[in-house]
Amino acid sequence: MAKSSKPSPPKTAKIKANRARRRVLRLARRLAVQKEKAERSERHAAVDSTPRAGRPRTRRASRR
């Protein structure tokens, strides 16, 4: 037999405040991760753009 629907509990000010706080913290964390990723990709791009010292590599070394 199907379960009957149950009304959700009333939304108290405390619950609303906690949800808002969590929302703000999630946004802050998401922005921090985005910023970190952008910085990381920038660093990696800079690493590749610098020329190698010595003779240029003509063929790749064997992986085995």
Phi, psi and omega in degrees: 000142182288146179284143178280147182289145183242135180294144179287152181295155181297145181275107180276166179297324181296316180297314181298318181295317179295320178296317179298318180297315179298320180298315179297316181295319178298317179298314180299317180294318180298317179294322180296318180294317178303313182297315180299316180297318180298315180297318181297314180295324177298314179300315182293324178295321180294325181297317183287329186286340181284136181289151180284146177280146178084199182290144178291148181283122183270324177221153182288145177289153180294143180278343183271000000 
